[in-house]
Amino acid sequence: MKKTINLLAVCGSGTVSSTMVAEKAQEYIESLGFNVQAEELNPQQASERIPSGNYDLVVFTSPIPGTYNIPIINATGLLTGIGEEDVFEKIKEAITE
């Protein structure tokens, strides 16, 4: 049975960019053999929801206020294509540790 990664994607509005980032991150994580449950939020919503402990990984294109005990990765490279492989490597490290 595959492990499920609960992914939170965050952008300024919690809609367009976070959806694009979530889709790319989800495809990559699934290629590593995991299931993914993805959700998209804006930074304020994220700062309220992350402490719930319901997420394994956060990827963002807009900074999230606060500090948390789960991996939080700047995923702007998934939007621009610049540094995309670095973002994928950080995601891989975060979910396989």
N, C-alpha and C positions, 0 to 999 in steps of 0.2 A: 504494500500500500504506500502510495506516494505521500510525502509530507506536504502539508498545505502551508504556504507562506502568506501571511496577511499583510498586504502591501498598502501603504497609504501614499498617494501622490498629491503634492501640494503646489498650487500656483496662486497668483494674486486674486483671481476670481473663484478658483476652485472648479473651473469648468473646462475651458479649451486646452490650455497648455498642460494642465495636470492630466487630462484625458489622453493627450498624445504621449506624454511621458509614461503614464501608467501602461498604455498599450505596448510600447517598446520594452519597458522593463518586464512586463508580464510575459511577452514572447520569449525574451532572453531567459528568464527564470524557468519557464516551462521547458526550454531546450536543455536545461540542466537536470531535468527529471522531477521537478516539483509541480504541484498544483498551486494556483494563485487565486486568492480572493483580493480584488483590488477595489479601492475606494478613493474618491477624489474630494478634496476639501480646500478651502482657502486657509491662509496662515492662522487667523484667529480661531476658526473652527478646529484646526489641527492642534493648536496649543491647548484647547479644552479637551480634546478627545484622546491625545496620545497618552496621558497619564492613566487611562483606563486599562492599559496593558493588553489591549486587543490587537496590537500591531507588532509584526516582527521586524519591519523595515519601513523607513520613510524615504522617499525621493522627492526633491523639491526644485522649483525654479524661482520661488520667492522665499526669502528667509522666514523662519518660524521662530517666534519669540519663545525664550525659555531654554532650559537644558533638560535632556532626557537620557534614559538609560538604554536606549535602543539605537541601532545604527541609523543615522540621518545623513543622506548623501545628496550633494548638489548634483542634480541631473540635467543641468542646462545643456550639456553636451548631447543629450538625447534629442533635443529640439534642433540644435544647430548642426549637429554632425561633427563638430569640432571637439575632439577629446571623447568621443563616444566610447571608444574601446576602454579608456580609463574608467569611465562610469561603469561599464559592464564588469570590469575587473573588481571595482569596489563593491558592487552588488554581489558578485560571486564570493568574495572574501567575507562579506557580512552574513550571508546565508549558509555558508559551509563551515563557519567557525564553531 
